[in-house]
Amino acid sequence: MMIFTIILGAVVLLVWLFNYWGLSIRKNGMRPIVKSALEAHKQKIATTQDRRQVAYCTYGSQDLAAPVVINIHGSGLEAGFERSTHKKFCTALNCRGIAISLPGCGFTDQKPGRQVKDWPFEDLIAVLNAEGVDKFHITGHSQGTLKELRMRWRLHYIFLIGALA
């Protein structure tokens, strides 16, 4: 019984510390984006209409006429992960790859109260405008699948291959 009480106490303490840490981060907000860190990670910034900064990476073909593939990361990741995952394929297929960090991930500003339905019209549009892209393919996995589906739903085009959430 003594061991159970100690373990239970440790779990309660860890939960309390985790919540305290999360609430203090929320209260203090995100750290400012440092340009040198952004450049060190080879990422770019696009600005949304509401003045939020959206971080993204480009990779693969540098030909502006090449087909564009937007890759959306899953939970807990960021654009650099998508670049490292898809760069080789985009280069081999002569595609321009663009990976976008979701709100609050990587170097992208948070968006309190955000909804999945808004993402294509805010973050995605800002990046597409910054890169001069009007036609593209889009992929997503895990949490990124929701953003992909919302964009496809908006375009009235749904075709999924291996979309797992």
N, C-alpha and C positions, 0 to 999 in steps of 0.2 A: 504494500500500500504506500509505503514511503517513497519508493522509486516512481510510482505512478504520480504522486503529488508533485515530485520534483520535475518530472517530464511535463506535466500539465502546466506548472508554473512557468517553465522555460518557454513553452509554446505561447502562453498568454503574453509573456514579456516580449517575445519576438513579434507577435502580431501588433502589440501596442507600439513598439519601436518602428515597425514598418509603416504603420498608419501615421505616426508622428512625423516621420521623415517625408512621407508623401504629402501630408498637409502643409509642411513647411515649404516644400518645393512649390506647391500650388500657391501659397501665400506670397512667396517671393518672386514668382514668375520665372520665365526662362532666362538663361544667361544670354547676353547679347551675342549675336553672331559675329565672330572675329574673322575679318577678311583673309588673314594669313592662314587660318585653319581651313577655311573653305577652299582656298587655292591649293593648300597642301594635299587636300583630298580630291583635287581635280574636279570640283563641282562648280556649278554656275547658279545664279539667282535670277528668278523671275519675280515680278511684283504683281500682286492681284489688285483688283479695283479697290478693295478695302485696305490697301497698303501693306498687306502681309507679305513676307518673303517666302518664296517656295524654292527649295534647293533641288537641283537635278543634275544628272550627268549625261553626257553624250558619248557615244562609242561606236565602234564599227566603221562603216564607210563614211568618208568625209564628203562624198559627192552629194550635193544638194538635191540632185534629181533622183537619188536612190530611194527605194521604198522605206518608209519610216515605221518602226515598231516601238510602241510605248510599252514599257514593262513596269508593272506595279507590284511593289513588295508586299510581303505579309506582315503580320503583327511582330513588333519588336525589332524590325529590320530598318533599312534605309536604302537610298538610291545606290550607294556604293556597292551594296550586296548584289543588287540586280546587275550592275555593270560587270562585276567580276563573274557573275553567273552566265551572262549572255554575250559578253564581248566577243568571244571566240566565234560563236555562231553567227552573229551579225556581220563580222568581218568576212567569214567564209561565204555567206550568202549575199554579200555586197548590200547590206541594209544599214540604214542609220538607226542606231538604237538610242532611245531616250528613257532614262529611268528617273522617276519623280519620287521624292520623299514625301510621304503623307504628313498631314498636319501634326506637329509635335514630335516628329521623327527626324533624325539626322539634323540638318541645319534648317529645316522648315519651321516657321513660326507655328505656334499652337492656334487653334481656332475653337475657343470654348463654345459649347452648345452646337457644334457642327453636326450636320446630318449627311449621310452617304449621298443622298439625292443632290446635294449642292456641290459636291466635289468636282464633277466635270465642268461646271459652269464657273468655277472660281480658279482652283489650282491648275487644272489641266489646260484651260483656255489661256491662262497667263503664260505657261510654258510653250504652248503651241504658237502663240503670238511672238514670243521672244525668239523662237527658232524659225519662224516663217513657214510653219507646217500647216497645210490644210487637208491633206489626205494621210491617213495612217491606219495601222493595225494596232490592236491593243491586247495585251495579255496580263493576267494577274493570277496570283496564287494566294491561298489562305485569305487573309483580310483584304488583299488586293483584288480578289475575285469579285467582291461586292462592288468596288469602284468600276471594275471592268464591266460587270453586268449592268450597272446604272448607265454607263456610257452607251453600251450596245442597246439598251432599252430605249434610250433617248433617240438613237439613230434608227430605231425599229429594225434592228438587225441582231439576231442572237444565233451564234454558232459556237458551241463550247467543245473543247477537246481537253479532257483530263482536268477540268476545273474542280479542285477539291477544296472544301472549306473546313 
